């Protein structure tokens, strides 16, 4: 299965640790939070204030340049959903722990929640309402996500404190995502644009970078991806399919349009009609009538025996499917680095992806699979090509997947963010 990613430190308690209160100067210590039990919440808003000080009043605009509390870079990650279940929350927790493992002083600001997997005791947890206090303790604030109601108050507050700011739109400004409820989003962007005008923007890859420049023009930004997680089970070793049929897999939320399932099915149909020996499994949670729509397409094109739609699966079955497939095919019209692609790479399975996944450039550079355009004819050609050289190509791409595992190790990914933060600080100091 190849080398695993270097993740955050071993899991332990989610510690508040000790932090510096700047007015007046004194060390304050909060009690560490134990791992939450089922049904409980990490209610960060109920944590006790620093003894004798309470909440520090807002002094207005303040220049915090050069106020680092130690030789380590102080970073605050602000993401309201960091303690929730889901893909991005888990990514943010692992990013926080990995930055801390590289020596940064990391504070994670979040609304309350019960999920702490991935965090380490050295990451300080603070309620989102402590933003103004934390902004005076760190060298840089990184706001993650966009179009979250809490961000309006967050950006408004940060505008009153002169601290370097990084914003991650999470691919929400890519053309497909921006078109959904575009008038609401246009109003939101108009509201926050004056507050984030001085921010450095973070993107996941070159396609998202292009969309950022289309919205904001020539902006200072940096690219950094997301890492891979350890394989959670010990799935069976990949075996060559019987009959020489190329085994393809789509795994993820069955959002027919955003995830490009419609394009995959059309490309698959054309490849089969051209004589390709292919089989496709579609796994994952149905989405807005997707199962019925997919089955209608399969019946219309006579593909019911070539495509298996199996719905949601448990963790073991997910890893079994990923390990037994010849390729994971993921052709999103818009995405942050999709977790299924990263999971396929983690287990050593080659991938066929679109540039719009914001992982195509890494897949291409590591030779871990094929990057293909969102065009049914081109998709069909790609499937035919990998099918024609099935065993040779798969061995080559499997070796590339091992290189991609090293490229997507959290330690290396966190280093990319630190490099981006340094560029932000340099620009802030010279600006």
N, C-alpha and C positions, 0 to 999 in steps of 0.2 A: 504493500500500500504506500510505500514511500515515506519520506520524512514528514512528521507532523509539524504543525505550526508551533512557534514558541508563544504560548499564551501568557496571560497575566500571572502574577504570583498565586500560590495555592489559596483556595478559598478559605475564608475565615470569617470573623465577625465584621460587620460593616461599621467601621470605627469613625467616630467624630474626631478622635484624636485631639491635639492641642492646636490652638490657633492664636494669632496675635491680635489683640484689640488695640487699635491705635489711639483711642481717646478714652480715658487716660491709658498710659502704657502699663500693661500688666499681662501676665500669662493667665489664660483661662482654660480650664479643662472641662470638657463635656463627657458624660458617661457614654461609653461605647454602646451601640445598639446591637443586641444579639440577633441571630438569624430569626426572621419572622416565622411564626407558626402559621398553619393553614388558616386562612380567613382573617389574619391580623394585618395591620397596616404599619408601615414605617411612617408615622405621622410627624413629619419633620417640623411642622408649625408648632408642635407642642414641646419642642426641646427647650430646656431652660436657657434664659439669656445669660450673658457673662455676668458674673457676680458683681453687683453694685452699679452696673452701667445700663442694663436694658438695651433697647434698640438705639443705635447711634443716630442722631438726627441728621438729616441731609443738609450739608452746608452750602449747597448750590454748586456752581461750576468749580471744579478743582483740577489742577494739573497734577497727575499722579506719576508723571514720568520720573524714573529713577528711584522709586520707593520700594524696590524689591526687598523683602524681609530677610533674605539670605542669598548665598551664592547660587541657589537653585532657581530655575525659572518657575515662577508662580503662575499657574493657569487655572482659570475657572471655566468649566464646561457647563453651560446653562441649557438644559433640555427638560421641559416640563414632564415628559413621559418616561424619564430614564428608569424609573422603578416599575414600569408596566411590563406586561408580557408582550412579545412581538419581536420582529427583526431589528429595527433601528434601536429600540431601547437596549437590547442585548449588545448590539454593536457599540453603543455609546459607553456602556459599562466596561466592556473589554478595552475600549480605547483609553478610558480613564485609567484603568489599572496598568495598561501597557505603558502609557506615558509616565506614570509613577515609577514603574520598574526601570525606566531609563533615567530616573533621577529628578524628574519634575515634581514640584509641589502641586498636587492636583486637588481641586475642590470641585465636587459635582453638585450642582444646584438642580433640584427637582421638586415636583409636587409629590405628595405621598403615594406610596405603592407598596407592594409586598414582594417584588422580585429583586433579589440582590445577586443572583448568580453572575460570576465574573468579576465582582468587585473584590478589592483587597483591603486590609486594615489601614493601609497607608493613604487611601483615598478618603478625603474628608467629605462627609455628606452634610449638606446644608439645605434648608428649605428655600424654595425659589424666592420667598419674600425677603430673604437676607441678601439679595443681590447687591444693594447699595453698599452694605457693610463689606461684603466679599470683594467688591470691585476696588476697594481701597487697600486690600491686602495682597492683591496679585499684580502681576506684570501685564496680563492680557486676559480678556474675556472672549470666549468662543461660544457663540449662540448657534445652536443646532436646530435645523428645521425652519419651515416657513409656513405662513398661513395658519398659525396656531394662535387663537385669541389671546392667550397669555403674553404673546410676543409684543403686542401693542404696548402694554404697560412696561414690559421689559425694555424695549428699545427707547421708550420715552424716558425711563429712569436713567439708562446708560448715557443718553444725550447730555445729562447734567453732570457727568463725571468724565473727565478727559482721560480715558484709558484706552489703549489699543484694542480694537474690536475686530474679530473674525466672524463671518456669518456663513453658515452652510445651508444653501437652499434645498438640499436633498433632492436634486433633480426636478424640483417643482417649476422651474422656469424653462424646461425643455418644451419644444413646441406642442407635443401631444398633451402633456400635463397642463400647460398654460391655457389650452383651449377649453378645458373642462371648467364650467362655471367662470368663464373668463371675465365677465363684468364684475363679479364679486372680487376676483383676484386683482383686477385692474384698480379697483378702489382701495384694496388693502395695500397694494404696492405704492399707490399715490400717497397713502397715509404714512407709510414707514420710510419712503425713499429719502426724505430729508434727514431722518435719523440714522440711516445706514449709509449715507452718501460717503462718509469717510472710512467705511469698513473695508477690510480686505476680504474678498469673497473666496470661499473654498469650493472646489468642484471635485467630482469623482473621476473625471476623465475628459478627454479632448472634445467629445460630442457635447457634454454639458458646458464645457468652457465656451464653445461657439455660441450656445444659446444665451449664456450670461453676457457675452459681448454684444449680442443682438439687442439685449434689453438695456444694458447700462453703458455700452460703448467701451472705450479703452479703460479698463479698471485693473487695479492691482489684484492679482489673485494667485492662488497656488492649487495644484492638483495633488490629491492624495486619496488612495482607495480605502477599502475596508479589508480586514483580514479573514482568515479561515479559522474554524473551530475544530477542536479534536473530534474525531469520529467517535460517536457515543456507544456503538455496539461493535461486535466482531462479526461482520457479515461474511457470507461465503465468498471464496475466491472466485473471480470472474472465470467463467467457462465459455469456450467458443460455442456459439449457438449451433444447433443442428441444422443441416441443410444449407449452410452458407447464407442464411437470411440475416441481413443487417438489422440489429435490434436497436431501435431508437426509443428515447424516453423524453417526455415532457413531464416535469414535476413542479408543482406550484399552484397557486390560486388560479382556478380556471377562468380567468378574465380573458374572454375571447379576443377582445380588441387590444387592450393595453399590452397583454403578454404575447400578442402576435399569433395566437392559436389559429386564427382564420388563415393567416399567411402560411403557417406551417402545414395546415391541412391541404391547402390548395397546392403548395409545392410538393407535398408528399403524394397527392393524387396524380399530379403530372409525372412524377418520377415512376410511380407504379405503372401508369398507362404507357410509359416509354420502355417498360420491361424491367424495371428495377426490382430486385428481390429484397423487399423492405417490410419491416413490421414496426408498428408504433404503439407504445403504451402511453396513455394520458392519465396521470395520477394527480391527486390534489383536491382541495375543497372546491365543490361546484360554486359558481358565482353567477347570480342573476339569470337563472335559466340556461346556463351553459350546457348542461348535460343533454337537454332536449335539442338544443341548437346543433350540437356536435353530431348527435345521432341522426338528425335529419340530413345533414351534409353527407354522412357516411352512407346512408341508405340511397341518397340521390346519386352518389358516385360509385356505388357498388363496392364499398371498402369496409363493410362491417366485419369481414373476416381478417382484415389486415390491421385494424386499429382496435385496441382494447381500452375502453374507458372504465377505470376502476374506482374513481372517487377518492375520498380521504383515506389515508393509511396511517398506521402507527409508526413510531420511530424505527423499530426493527425492520418493518417492511419497506420503509423509505430507503434505508441504507442498503437493503437487499436489492431493491430495484436499481439504485445508483451503481452498485458494484457489478450487477449482471448485465447492464446495458452496454452496448458498444459506444454509444454517444448519448449525452444529454443534449437536447435541442432546445434552445431558449432564445426566442426572437422578439424580445420586447420592443415596442415602439418608444418606450420611455421607462427608465429605471435607474435607481441607484444600483450599486453592485449587487445583483440578486443573490440571495443566500443559496438557492439551489445550484447555481453555477459554482459558487465557492465550495459547496459541499461535494459536488462532483469532483472538483479539483483535489479536495482534501482526501478523497478515497482513491484518486488516481484514474478517474474515468475521463476520457477526452470529451470536449464540448464543441457544439456548433452554435455560435452566438451572433447576434446583430451588434453593430457598433453602438446602437442606442442603449445597450445594457451597461455601457460605461466600463465594460471589462474586455471588450473586443481587442483593444490595443495591447493588453497584457497577454491575452490568449495568443495573439499573433506574435508578440515578441518572444514568448516562451515556447512557441510551437506546441501549444497544449490542445490544439484543435483548429477549427476553421472559423473565420469571421466572414459572414455573408450579408449581402444587402437585403433590405426588406422588400424583396421583389419575388413573387412566386416562381417565375422562370429561373431566376438565379438560385433560389432555394432548391428547386428541382435539380439543377445542374450540380449543385454542391452535394446533394444526397446521392446522385448517380456516381459522382467522382469518388466519394469516400467508400461507396459500396463496391465499386470496381476494384479498388485496391485495399479491400477490407482488412486483411490481416496485417499487411505491411504498414498501411497507414495508421492502424490502431496502435501498433507497437511504437511507432515513431511518436505519435501524439501522447501516448501514455508516458513516455520518457519526458516529453515536454511538460506533462502535468506535474511531474516531480519538481521540475524547475519552477513551475508556477507556485507550488507549495512553498518553496523557499521565498519566492517573490512576495507572497501574501502572508508570510509569518507576521504575527502581530508586532513583534519587536521591530521588524523592518518598516512596517506600516506606520507605527508610532514615530519612528525616526523621520518619516516624510512629513508628518504633522509638525514635529519640532523644527524641521528645516523651514517649513512654511511660517511658523510662528516667529522664527528669527527674522525672516524677511519682513514680516509685519512690523516687528519692533524696530528694525532698521529704518523702514520707511517712516514710522511714527517719529523717530528721533530726528530724522533729517527734514521732516515736513514741518 
